[in-house]
Amino acid sequence: MAARDLGGRPVLESVYSVIALVFVLVACAELCDAATVVDVYRLIQYDIAGAPFGSRLAGLNHHASSLHFPPGADLSRTVLVIPVRDLNLGYVKDYLSQRQPLGGLLFLLPQIFSFESKESSGNGEELLKNIVMELEQLLIHTNIPYPVYFAFENDDINTVLADIKRNDESGQPATATTGGYKLVVSTTEPKKVASPVISNLQGWLPGLKADGDPNQLPTIAIVASYDTFGAAPALSMGSDSNGSGVVALLEIARLFSLLYSNPKTRGRYNLLFGLTSGGPYNYNGTHKWLRSFDQRLRETIDYAICLNSIGSWDNELWIHVSKPPENAYIKQTFEGLSNVGDELGIKVGLKHKKINISNSRVAWEHEQFSRHRITAATLSELSTAPGLFENTGSLADSRNFVNEAAVIKSVKLVAESLARHIYGHQGKNIQIFADEGSLAVNPSYIRSWLDLLSQTPRVAPFLSKNDPFVMALKKELEEHTEEVILQNEVLDGMFTFYDSTKATLNIYQVASVTFDLLLLLVLGSYLIVLFSFLIITTRVSPFIQSVTLISCISFLGSRSCIF
């Protein structure tokens, strides 16, 4: 009988050890599970002439709170989770200006600002768009000493936020003592982007030169800047600014390539198409592109038309110029666009703004042409010159806010006025690009390129020399033009940028320290008693001792995951 007892006891003790180990693992799994995992996008970090702006940190490991935290609460180790729908911009502005200590900020963007969203924009969404744009301007022009991230709303994060609000409203915000939710972004600290590259593209449609004519053919340039700048580089798609301008340029190149492919319809003008980079940085790429022209080429350019933000207007566009409206080419360009605009039901206005050569700030792309003594104008839906980093592809500049019909009308306006000038049909009601003809504007082409641009972030310092998007632009230009050249330049050294633009946020639901210590005491005591019992009362095999010891060590080590 005694022999049977001694034989069964090790089995029973092994079961005890296994039960203890399972208990520990289940407890750890319950308390350490991530509530959700979210893609987050960091606020841009950059310097201008050594002055720091944007978010200066990337790593995050703090408890979460909503805007319903108790008055006087210490937020130095807290991340405020703020839905843009509930944003009090004045509060954020005051908090940033007072340099209040904070663990971090997480702004939740409505899905309508995401490319995947199929929502249509309305009055409510337009109000949200204005709020986002104002928030963005505040953040990018402020030096913020803690991490700032953006994420899109979804069911998981909305559930977490509702739970956080309930805890805050009950007077128990998340802390190490009370538990709650912890937000963790594990990433290396940002590093400087070394020698950021800006890439310019150009392609030609050569005109038809008369036999024996020794003179150079005149040139008309059509130009658009393709890169963007926004609060979150990984979300700076710029569907309108300036995706719409890029799409219009490509469609105009396609239309004229059909005309110029036949010697009978080839005009006596060279057409130069330019896709430039560095637009948000005083059109630095345009400056370097023009500087590469030799004097003979500059002298052949009659004028240049720059396309900027032409995808979300109702019935009015503006021509912005630096030279006096009396200038022959300015007058000719304005009259040509106005006449075609009248036929299309588009009102075209003229804005004249002198440039200050001593000021390095360049608000419009045509101003770089003027500085190189080339006549140029910018066609835009914007009636006034944008400020620094304004209307350069913001978080709110998404596909849902671009009107395809507006882009199509803009293409018709520019292409028709150019064609009438090239073929000498000024003042005549002749539609070269009629809707039902073989030279009609292609809505499918415009739509497909708008879709591509609206899901491709294009902040120049984060694009490589052979970036797939730049190569796609080059390939498309080669389809419709000749002598396509890709020019790589280094961005002006006055601007410095830092990496770590996108990360993964883990949201953990953590227990309070009081509960944690109590559980640690109960389970720890149980395991110690069990191990002591096995050592003292029996001659336990080394295997059973090791299993029990592993249980204790696993338990004690696992507690670090919830502190």
Salt bridges, closest charged atoms under 4 A:
ASP47 OD1 - ARG56 NH2 2.93
ASP86 OD2 - LYS165 NZ 3.46
GLU153 OE1 - ARG85 NE 3.16
ASP163 OD1 - ARG166 NH2 3.37
GLU169 OE2 - HIS68 ND1 3.86
GLU251 OE1 - ARG254 NE 2.75
GLU316 OE2 - LYS347 NZ 3.90
GLU343 OE1 - ARG420 NH2 2.79
GLU367 OE2 - LYS353 NZ 2.94
GLU404 OE2 - ARG399 NH2 2.51
GLU404 OE1 - ARG447 NE 3.03
GLU416 OE2 - ARG420 NE 3.79
ASP435 OD1 - LYS412 NZ 2.49
ASP451 OD1 - ARG399 NE 2.83
GLU476 OE2 - HIS480 NE2 2.95
GLU478 OE2 - LYS474 NZ 2.77
ASP516 OD1 - ARG559 NH2 2.41
